[in-house]
Amino acid sequence: MKSKGNAYFLIIIMVIMLAIIIQALRMEFYTSKLLPLILGTTVFILAAIGLAQEFMAGHKPEAPPDTAAPVDVVDKVEPGLRQHLPIASWIFGLALAIYLFGFIITIPVFIIAYMKSQGVRWLITILSAVLMTAFIYGGFAVLLRVELYRGLLFSWLGS
Amino acid sequence: MPLAEALEALKFYADPMMWLMMLAAVMITLTLGIIPGVGGMLALSLLFPFILIFPQQIGLVFAMVLITVGAQGGAITAILLNVPGTTPNAATLLDGFPMTQKGEAGRAIGAAQVSSGLGGIAGAIIALAMVPLILPMIMAIKISDMVLIIIMGLCFIGALVGRSVIKGLISGGLGLIVALIGFQPLTGILRFTFGLPYLWDGIRLIPIAVGLFAIPEMIGIAVRGGSIARTAAPLKGMSQLWEGARDVFRHWTVFLRSMLITYPIGIIPGIGANVSTFVCYAQAKQTSKHPELFGTGIVEGVIAPETANNGKEGGALLTTLALGIPGSVDWALIIGVVWMMGITPGPQMMTEHLPLSLSLLYGLVFANIIATTTCFFLAPQLAKIAFVPGAILVPLVLVMVFVGSFSSGEFYENIIVTLVFGVLGLAMKRFGYSRPSLLLGYVLGFLFESYFFHALRIYGPLFFTTPISLSIIILTVAVFSYNPMRKKIMARRMAKKT
């Protein structure tokens, strides 16, 4: 098999497409079900072909040719899943903190926590946190009149 | 060229705000273009909410500048630091960095900026000249033809971006399926909402865009660690820069040949700068009197790919405006911007909204002038941006990602969508699937279904038998068959030789 990860990815796609096809068959009107059936079936078949190619190919390293990423900066040896865990934790932690405490509290705390964990100097850390919070508040809350999410805690306290 | 519309388009540039926003867009995209992994597409997806508060012409020009001139900033890192700022700059470093090693960094940068800027201007002027020629063709396009045009666009982008046709088509198909979520206008039925009111209006564009493009890139930067560059080559004065600028005129045949190659490539959907820069570099080498010098630091090796970088944008813009199919993958986001402004992307851009479309072509000319001038005089200062550590960049961009995502409708669920598409984007990047194809499929999905059923009702099941539709089918099949047939012929020739 060329790439286990890609094989699992394709299997997940096939399972999702099957679910879409089953859901589509239950829809009432043909105009509602036609396109989901056509697309679901097409992508399912394409994924199956891709999976077959994975099994038929020998052991060759998978080249990631996504053109949204610079050629030279894409690592020649792909970092393993473990190396992604720290940053993934930070990202999910940020999302959770926003949910609980809202944007205005979370933004400066996250910036300071992340930068200090990476060894950035205090001056740059504080400056970045202050400027970014000011930009978000000024740009989104004032200019775009977006009501920034207050968080579960402050919504509960406010109610 | 329809004169009245051309003059009306020019009037948009009497507004000082237009120039201010163009300058801002140039500075933002040049700055971000210097940092590998962070380019115009990321900038556009982060700045989406701001674009929509401006008048249509200003917002669209701002968005267009973000994705078209960023490669000029990327050329600076490619030449000085041997790291391509954006993917299309990968060909520039073949001779750009060796020139730096020979002490000719300024000459390389001067040549890169002038050839890129002139290429962009020439491409825009050619596109302007072509407008009167393509208008009659656009008038002939029917709804049924639009169905095939969308399929062709998705097939081209899916197949020509990246190395795997299957993966590209899967990406496009996934995008089309995502577009099906929510309320279907034709029947009033809710599809794939799983009882969640949030999904009744479908999934929003901004959370998808920032999830797909920003999160995987920030994860990549965080995992790599450090800053992009650690040592810099000095840039010695302005005299070398002017020397490089003169080189473009000395080697005007290299420039011209690159334009002749890159402009048609820009017109064809899906084939972007990544292909055209290397093709132009290869042709410059093949036609040179000294091909053995390429790769050792020769200025023609910088002029050819950099001309291609911006030279293709005029053609790509024309395809995007005329057909509603992105000329290259970056333009997929522009289609999203057009759609969010309440304009239907496609032939109507060249009929009902012709002044707006022409203003974009003018904007391409002006933006290239501004970007070239800026890069020319500020190259050493801009290069310092590559030293910004990932530890500073990553948290700032992540915060922007989540705020930008939330601001689209003010739903916390947008952040969950961003996370889901962030994971999907990471997997797609790792396994070589085309993220722009997915986004394009999503953006065009709504139109596709509408055109499809209208075509069925008006023309019946044989709606695809019009001359234009049949031509599109033949062209698509020809493009898909070309590579396998070429491989078969080459294999037969090899077998005969042995």
Chai-1 contact restraints between the chains, C-beta under 6 A:
chainA,res_idxA,chainB,res_idxB,connection_type,confidence,min_distance_angstrom,max_distance_angstrom,comment,restraint_id
A,N6,B,F431,contact,1.0,0.0,6.0,A-B,restraint_1
A,F9,B,A427,contact,1.0,0.0,6.0,A-B,restraint_2
A,F9,B,F431,contact,1.0,0.0,6.0,A-B,restraint_3
A,F29,B,T187,contact,1.0,0.0,6.0,A-B,restraint_4
A,T31,B,L186,contact,1.0,0.0,6.0,A-B,restraint_5
A,T31,B,T187,contact,1.0,0.0,6.0,A-B,restraint_6
A,T31,B,F453,contact,1.0,0.0,6.0,A-B,restraint_7
A,S32,B,Q184,contact,1.0,0.0,6.0,A-B,restraint_8
A,S32,B,T187,contact,1.0,0.0,6.0,A-B,restraint_9
A,S32,B,I189,contact,1.0,0.0,6.0,A-B,restraint_10
A,L35,B,E449,contact,1.0,0.0,6.0,A-B,restraint_11
A,P36,B,L180,contact,1.0,0.0,6.0,A-B,restraint_12
A,L39,B,G173,contact,1.0,0.0,6.0,A-B,restraint_13
A,L39,B,L176,contact,1.0,0.0,6.0,A-B,restraint_14
A,L39,B,I177,contact,1.0,0.0,6.0,A-B,restraint_15
A,T42,B,G173,contact,1.0,0.0,6.0,A-B,restraint_16
A,V43,B,I170,contact,1.0,0.0,6.0,A-B,restraint_17
A,V43,B,G173,contact,1.0,0.0,6.0,A-B,restraint_18
A,L46,B,I166,contact,1.0,0.0,6.0,A-B,restraint_19
A,L46,B,L169,contact,1.0,0.0,6.0,A-B,restraint_20
A,L46,B,I170,contact,1.0,0.0,6.0,A-B,restraint_21
A,I49,B,I166,contact,1.0,0.0,6.0,A-B,restraint_22
A,G50,B,I166,contact,1.0,0.0,6.0,A-B,restraint_23
A,P64,B,R430,contact,1.0,0.0,6.0,A-B,restraint_24
A,P64,B,G432,contact,1.0,0.0,6.0,A-B,restraint_25
A,P65,B,G162,contact,1.0,0.0,6.0,A-B,restraint_26
A,P65,B,R163,contact,1.0,0.0,6.0,A-B,restraint_27
A,P65,B,G432,contact,1.0,0.0,6.0,A-B,restraint_28
A,D66,B,K429,contact,1.0,0.0,6.0,A-B,restraint_29
A,T67,B,T87,contact,1.0,0.0,6.0,A-B,restraint_30
A,T67,B,V161,contact,1.0,0.0,6.0,A-B,restraint_31
A,T67,B,N274,contact,1.0,0.0,6.0,A-B,restraint_32
A,A68,B,R435,contact,1.0,0.0,6.0,A-B,restraint_33
A,P70,B,P36,contact,1.0,0.0,6.0,A-B,restraint_34
A,P70,B,P84,contact,1.0,0.0,6.0,A-B,restraint_35
A,P70,B,T87,contact,1.0,0.0,6.0,A-B,restraint_36
A,V71,B,T87,contact,1.0,0.0,6.0,A-B,restraint_37
A,V71,B,A90,contact,1.0,0.0,6.0,A-B,restraint_38
A,D72,B,V83,contact,1.0,0.0,6.0,A-B,restraint_39
A,D72,B,P84,contact,1.0,0.0,6.0,A-B,restraint_40
A,V73,B,P36,contact,1.0,0.0,6.0,A-B,restraint_41
A,V73,B,G37,contact,1.0,0.0,6.0,A-B,restraint_42
A,P79,B,V223,contact,1.0,0.0,6.0,A-B,restraint_43
A,Q83,B,V223,contact,1.0,0.0,6.0,A-B,restraint_44
A,I87,B,I219,contact,1.0,0.0,6.0,A-B,restraint_45
A,I87,B,A222,contact,1.0,0.0,6.0,A-B,restraint_46
A,A95,B,I415,contact,1.0,0.0,6.0,A-B,restraint_47
A,A95,B,L419,contact,1.0,0.0,6.0,A-B,restraint_48
A,I107,B,V399,contact,1.0,0.0,6.0,A-B,restraint_49
A,I111,B,P395,contact,1.0,0.0,6.0,A-B,restraint_50
A,Y114,B,P395,contact,1.0,0.0,6.0,A-B,restraint_51
A,M115,B,A391,contact,1.0,0.0,6.0,A-B,restraint_52
A,Q118,B,A391,contact,1.0,0.0,6.0,A-B,restraint_53
A,V120,B,A391,contact,1.0,0.0,6.0,A-B,restraint_54
A,M132,B,L396,contact,1.0,0.0,6.0,A-B,restraint_55
A,M132,B,V399,contact,1.0,0.0,6.0,A-B,restraint_56
A,I136,B,V403,contact,1.0,0.0,6.0,A-B,restraint_57
A,F140,B,V403,contact,1.0,0.0,6.0,A-B,restraint_58
A,F140,B,S407,contact,1.0,0.0,6.0,A-B,restraint_59
A,L144,B,P49,contact,1.0,0.0,6.0,A-B,restraint_60
A,V146,B,S407,contact,1.0,0.0,6.0,A-B,restraint_61
A,E147,B,E410,contact,1.0,0.0,6.0,A-B,restraint_62
A,Y149,B,F406,contact,1.0,0.0,6.0,A-B,restraint_63
A,Y149,B,Y412,contact,1.0,0.0,6.0,A-B,restraint_64
